[in-house]
Amino acid sequence: MADRKKTITVQQIGSPIRRPADQRATLIGLGLNRMNRRRVLEDTPAVRGMIAKVSHLVRVVDEA
């Protein structure tokens, strides 16, 4: 069987307006820069840390 990597889907639910520059940069690093945009990302500790940093601006939609 092929080694399937785990993925996580995140959706931006908050605006980066009036947020610190590092939080804006984290959203861009996650591929999120517009409201309600979704991205499917590889589930790694680095990505989890980025999500934790902006947890008030994003929502985990699906973990596969």
RODRENFI-357208 format. One record per residue (C-alpha): x negated, y, z. Coordinates in steps of 0.2 Angstrom, whole numbers, plus 5000, padded with zeros to 4 digits. Each point is the difference from the previous one (the first is absolute). Layout:
! residues N
XYZ...
***
This chain:
! residues 64
500050005000499450184997499550105015501450135000499650165009501350075012500750174995501050135009501250134993500050175007501250154996499750185004501450075010499250175007499250154991498250045002500450195001499350085015499149845005498149995003498949984985499449835006501849935000500350074983498449914994500649845008501650014990499150034984498849855004501549895002500750064983501450105008500250184996501950024996501549975011500849824999498549944989499649825003498349914999499649815001498349995009498949865005500349965019498350035007499450085017499550164991501750024992500949965016498950145009500550124987501849965002499850025019499250174998501550074990501449885007501150155003500050044981500149824993501149855002499549824997501349934988499549824997498649895006499649854989
***
